[in-house]
Amino acid sequence: MSIDNFEYPQLLARCREARDGRIGALSTGEQLAAALVLNRPEWLTQMGYTIAEAVDRIGLIWCSMLLQVQRDLGD
């Protein structure tokens, strides 16, 4: 998979912020992506989204990066 040089670091940084308790500073799309990466379905529920709706909202490019972001956050 080819990871976009701009979007991947941005998504990784936003997920780190959410993990560290700063989710409120993120856009809706960033919050949804972070909820998926961090396996926080309760965040999706609080935002009024299902998993399928969250995936649709963040789009294919970010969806293609979710697993790699999750792996990199574990390092």
C-alpha positions in Angstrom: 0.0 0.0 0.0 1.2 3.5 -0.9 0.8 5.9 2.0 0.3 9.5 1.1 3.2 11.6 2.4 1.0 14.3 3.8 -2.1 12.6 5.0 -0.6 9.6 6.8 1.5 11.7 9.3 -1.4 14.0 9.8 -3.7 11.1 10.6 -1.1 9.5 12.9 -0.6 12.7 14.8 -4.4 13.2 15.3 -4.8 9.7 16.6 -2.0 10.3 19.0 -3.7 13.4 20.2 -7.0 11.5 20.7 -5.2 8.7 22.5 -3.6 11.3 24.8 -6.9 12.8 25.7 -7.1 15.7 23.3 -9.9 14.4 21.1 -12.0 17.5 21.5 -9.5 19.5 19.5 -10.0 17.3 16.4 -12.4 17.7 13.5 -15.3 15.3 13.3 -13.6 13.2 10.6 -10.4 13.1 12.7 -12.4 12.0 15.8 -14.1 9.3 13.9 -10.9 8.0 12.4 -9.3 8.0 15.9 -12.3 6.1 17.4 -11.8 3.4 14.7 -8.0 3.2 15.1 -8.2 3.2 18.9 -11.1 0.7 19.0 -13.3 3.1 20.9 -16.9 2.3 19.7 -18.3 4.3 22.6 -16.9 7.4 21.0 -18.7 6.6 17.8 -21.9 6.1 19.8 -21.5 9.4 21.6 -21.0 11.1 18.3 -24.1 9.5 16.8 -22.3 7.3 14.3 -22.3 3.6 13.5 -19.0 2.0 12.4 -20.3 1.9 8.8 -21.2 5.6 8.9 -17.8 6.5 10.3 -16.1 4.6 7.6 -18.2 6.3 5.0 -17.5 9.7 6.5 -13.7 9.4 6.7 -13.4 8.1 3.1 -11.4 5.5 1.4 -8.0 7.1 1.6 -8.1 7.3 5.4 -9.7 3.9 5.7 -6.8 2.5 3.8 -4.4 3.9 6.5 -6.3 2.9 9.7 -4.5 -0.4 10.3 -1.0 1.0 9.7 -1.8 3.9 12.0 -3.0 1.5 14.7 0.3 -0.5 14.3 2.4 2.6 14.5 0.7 3.8 17.6 1.6 0.6 19.3 5.3 1.3 18.8 
